Each structure stands twice: as structure tokens, then as C-alpha cells.
């Protein structure tokens, strides 16, 4: 079954809460991405940069393609 695309916010929320069960603060500390950036992505105010996609894909052990590259 094809899976419809999801937003950066939806994917990041899934990875933080469901896949790894960590806090935004913990992700920020362990990745070096400011917590404000993570919060803005989760609220839909910001998109992830290619750099942050690379960092997050390594942190969560997922393929970078799970995030959108628009």
C-alpha cells in the first residue's frame, strides 16, 4: 500500500514521540539543533533545512528521504 507523504512536522513528531520517546530538549541537546528550531518545525512555522535533515536522519537512524525536500 502506498503511504501518503507527511509533513516535516508530522514525521518529526512521530520520530520524537513514537519511535524514540525523547523530549524536544533531548533531541536538541543530542543533535546540536536549537530547541527553538525543533519547536518551530513541530508547529509548522518552519521547514527543516537539508543540514538538519541529515543530522536528524542519523540521530533517528532513518533514511533522509522520510523527510520532505521541498
Residue pairs with C-beta under 8 A, 6 or more apart in sequence:
5 68
6 14
7 44
7 68
8 41
8 47
8 48
8 67
8 68
9 41
9 42
9 43
9 44
11 66
11 67
12 38
12 41
12 42
12 48
12 56
12 67
13 42
15 56
15 60
15 62
16 22
16 23
16 24
16 27
19 60
20 60
22 30
24 35
24 38
24 39
24 42
25 35
27 33
27 38
27 56
27 59
28 34
28 35
28 37
28 38
30 59
31 55
31 56
31 59
32 55
33 52
33 55
33 56
37 46
37 52
40 46
41 47
41 48
47 68
47 70
48 56
48 67
50 69
53 64
53 67
53 69
54 64
56 67
57 63
57 64
57 66
57 67
